[in-house]
């Protein structure tokens, strides 16, 4: 349980940009390329 708390605390310390990069890397590794491309498209439209 201590390891989970350590991970949660580390995630809370990340700023928005760093967390976004981490999430993008995770999704790419899991095979969600289409979702990442959609996110990039939506960001470009803003």
C-alpha angles and dihedrals in degrees: 000000000000091000091055091051090049091052092046092051092048091051091050090055094057117101119232096266095048092047090050091052091049092049092047091051091049093049092047091051090049091052102256096134093140091056091051092049090050090051091051091049092050091049090051091052093053 
